[in-house]
Amino acid sequence: MAREELLAGLAEIAGAENVCTNEQMSRHTTFRIGGAADYFVAPASAEELQGVVRFLNKRDVPFYVIGNGSNLLVSDRGIRGAVVQLYGRFSRIEVLHADSGCGSAVDKAGRVYLLAQAGASLAAVGSYAAELSLEGFEFASGIPGTVGGAVVMNAGAYGREIKDVLVRATVMEKATGNVLEVDAEDMDFDYRTSSVEGNGWIVLDAVIALKPGNRRQIQEYMAQLAESRRQKQPLNYPSAGSTFKRPEGHFAGKLIEDAGFKGFSAGGAQISEKHAGFVINTGNASAKDVIELTDRVAAGVFERYGVKLELEIRLLGF
Ligand SMILES: Cc1cc2nc3c(=O)[nH]c(=O)nc-3n(C[C@H](O)[C@H](O)[C@H](O)COP(=O)(O)OP(=O)(O)OC[C@H]3O[C@@H](n4cnc5c(N)ncnc54)[C@H](O)[C@@H]3O)c2cc1C
């Protein structure tokens, strides 16, 4: 199918201003790395997304769903096919009604349920919850991803993970565009993983259970966690967060530091001086630089300590 025809079809579904070709993925990843995607589309609703999914499937165009690109390393060659971004335009957050009586949002177990669309940022959900004096989401409010990305990754911090607050999610099958509801207990959550990818699902929205609390305390706790991130993480450089998963019984950053790799670099990619668990882009890093660096660091750590470091960041287009 001709490129123009494909563009026109996608534009009809999602609006011409939300569809482009040859879109540099460095604009859509927090690493600020990545070549061009053939097609890029940002649908605003489940209906538009379903239209896009069915349209692309029918024409055998491979596609990849992303949120805020905060856990991604996209290849320098870019992505053959389409990138479907669920961020910004797909981000409603609302309180669900409870079963405890007319007008009440608190259920019999004392919980309040928020429904957040996949493209809502975790920061926005955190602020929304805090405004309503709801506690339980503070841990996630400083993670720079979306609700969808957080469910896929079972994102976590400060001893809590998305699985601790998730009740259920609405997902769409990539292969068919069909929509289904899945209970959290059926999503096989584990450390930085879930069954979403394996099942070929796209997360549409998530229902999160929180508890009424004290607004000032919630906001203070969030501010304290944000300050802790600023102190410990190299937030003034582009990165994709922790590069490697935490190996059992160890901390990746400590192993990397102890093996002498702090500040070590390959091209524009560097092991952060501030936090050795982060690879940072010092300005003009390529994906190739990041791979070269992570390969060398992982080999060095294995040689020294016999511990295998596994990437936490997801590779796209390799
Ligand atoms: C400075 C910094 C700090 C970070 N701190 C933390 C932390 O404390 N804890 C933590 O867990 N992570 C952390 N991260 C990593 C990252 O923010 C999380 O993994 C986050 O959950 C990713 O969300 P995202 O929307 O950016 O997903 P993306 O990076 O866009 O995508 C991640 C994966 O999810 C898939 N995906 C995204 N959205 C959907 C969807 N709706 N449906 C189906 N698949 C989807 C993508 O295909 C990809 O495989 C940090 C990153 C940075 C840059």
The ligand as an SDF file (V2000), in Angstrom:
LIG
                    3D

 53 58  0  0  0  0  0  0  0  0999 V2000
   14.3250    9.5140   35.5020 C   0  0  0  0  0  0  0  0  0  0  0  0
   13.5650    8.2180   35.4740 C   0  0  0  0  0  0  0  0  0  0  0  0
   13.1840    7.6130   36.6620 C   0  0  0  0  0  0  0  0  0  0  0  0
   12.4830    6.4010   36.6450 C   0  0  0  0  0  0  0  0  0  0  0  0
   12.1210    5.8290   37.8440 N   0  0  0  0  0  0  0  0  0  0  0  0
   11.4390    4.6760   37.8370 C   0  0  0  0  0  0  0  0  0  0  0  0
   11.0480    4.0630   39.0920 C   0  0  0  0  0  0  0  0  0  0  0  0
   11.2750    4.5930   40.1680 O   0  0  0  0  0  0  0  0  0  0  0  0
   10.3640    2.8820   39.0160 N   0  0  0  0  0  0  0  0  0  0  0  0
   10.0780    2.2770   37.8290 C   0  0  0  0  0  0  0  0  0  0  0  0
    9.4610    1.2020   37.8410 O   0  0  0  0  0  0  0  0  0  0  0  0
   10.4310    2.8240   36.6420 N   0  0  0  0  0  0  0  0  0  0  0  0
   11.1080    3.9980   36.6270 C   0  0  0  0  0  0  0  0  0  0  0  0
   11.4630    4.5660   35.4190 N   0  0  0  0  0  0  0  0  0  0  0  0
   11.1600    3.8540   34.1570 C   0  0  0  0  0  0  0  0  0  0  0  0
    9.8020    4.2030   33.5040 C   0  0  0  0  0  0  0  0  0  0  0  0
    9.3890    5.5130   33.8670 O   0  0  0  0  0  0  0  0  0  0  0  0
    8.7210    3.1840   33.8740 C   0  0  0  0  0  0  0  0  0  0  0  0
    9.0500    1.8930   33.4210 O   0  0  0  0  0  0  0  0  0  0  0  0
    7.3530    3.5770   33.3060 C   0  0  0  0  0  0  0  0  0  0  0  0
    6.3740    2.7170   33.8290 O   0  0  0  0  0  0  0  0  0  0  0  0
    7.2930    3.4790   31.7690 C   0  0  0  0  0  0  0  0  0  0  0  0
    6.1000    4.1070   31.3310 O   0  0  0  0  0  0  0  0  0  0  0  0
    6.0010    4.7600   29.8840 P   0  0  0  0  0  0  0  0  0  0  0  0
    4.6260    5.2550   29.7010 O   0  0  0  0  0  0  0  0  0  0  0  0
    7.0760    5.7680   29.6870 O   0  0  0  0  0  0  0  0  0  0  0  0
    6.2520    3.4880   28.9740 O   0  0  0  0  0  0  0  0  0  0  0  0
    7.1330    3.3790   27.6450 P   0  0  0  0  0  0  0  0  0  0  0  0
    8.5620    3.5920   27.9920 O   0  0  0  0  0  0  0  0  0  0  0  0
    6.5490    4.2060   26.5810 O   0  0  0  0  0  0  0  0  0  0  0  0
    6.9170    1.8250   27.3050 O   0  0  0  0  0  0  0  0  0  0  0  0
    7.4050    0.8030   28.1580 C   0  0  0  0  0  0  0  0  0  0  0  0
    6.8730   -0.5530   27.6690 C   0  0  0  0  0  0  0  0  0  0  0  0
    5.4640   -0.5860   27.8440 O   0  0  0  0  0  0  0  0  0  0  0  0
    4.7820   -0.7400   26.5790 C   0  0  0  0  0  0  0  0  0  0  0  0
    3.5840    0.1080   26.6820 N   0  0  0  0  0  0  0  0  0  0  0  0
    3.4970    1.4110   27.0350 C   0  0  0  0  0  0  0  0  0  0  0  0
    2.2060    1.7980   27.1210 N   0  0  0  0  0  0  0  0  0  0  0  0
    1.4570    0.7210   26.8000 C   0  0  0  0  0  0  0  0  0  0  0  0
    0.0510    0.4600   26.7130 C   0  0  0  0  0  0  0  0  0  0  0  0
   -0.8550    1.3990   26.9790 N   0  0  0  0  0  0  0  0  0  0  0  0
   -0.3470   -0.7760   26.3680 N   0  0  0  0  0  0  0  0  0  0  0  0
    0.5390   -1.7560   26.0810 C   0  0  0  0  0  0  0  0  0  0  0  0
    1.8740   -1.5870   26.1400 N   0  0  0  0  0  0  0  0  0  0  0  0
    2.3310   -0.3650   26.5010 C   0  0  0  0  0  0  0  0  0  0  0  0
    5.7870   -0.3260   25.5250 C   0  0  0  0  0  0  0  0  0  0  0  0
    5.5570   -0.9940   24.3000 O   0  0  0  0  0  0  0  0  0  0  0  0
    7.0970   -0.7690   26.1780 C   0  0  0  0  0  0  0  0  0  0  0  0
    7.3110   -2.1530   25.9950 O   0  0  0  0  0  0  0  0  0  0  0  0
   12.1530    5.7810   35.4080 C   0  0  0  0  0  0  0  0  0  0  0  0
   12.5180    6.4150   34.1990 C   0  0  0  0  0  0  0  0  0  0  0  0
   13.1980    7.6130   34.2280 C   0  0  0  0  0  0  0  0  0  0  0  0
   13.5660    8.2840   32.9250 C   0  0  0  0  0  0  0  0  0  0  0  0
  1  2  1  0
  2  3  1  0
  2 52  2  0
  3  4  2  0
  4  5  1  0
  4 50  1  0
  5  6  2  0
  6  7  1  0
  6 13  1  0
  7  8  2  0
  7  9  1  0
  9 10  1  0
 10 11  2  0
 10 12  1  0
 12 13  2  0
 13 14  1  0
 14 15  1  0
 14 50  1  0
 15 16  1  0
 16 17  1  0
 16 18  1  0
 18 19  1  0
 18 20  1  0
 20 21  1  0
 20 22  1  0
 22 23  1  0
 23 24  1  0
 24 25  2  0
 24 26  1  0
 24 27  1  0
 27 28  1  0
 28 29  2  0
 28 30  1  0
 28 31  1  0
 31 32  1  0
 32 33  1  0
 33 34  1  0
 33 48  1  0
 34 35  1  0
 35 36  1  0
 35 46  1  0
 36 37  1  0
 36 45  1  0
 37 38  2  0
 38 39  1  0
 39 40  1  0
 39 45  2  0
 40 41  1  0
 40 42  2  0
 42 43  1  0
 43 44  2  0
 44 45  1  0
 46 47  1  0
 46 48  1  0
 48 49  1  0
 50 51  2  0
 51 52  1  0
 52 53  1  0
M  END
$$$$
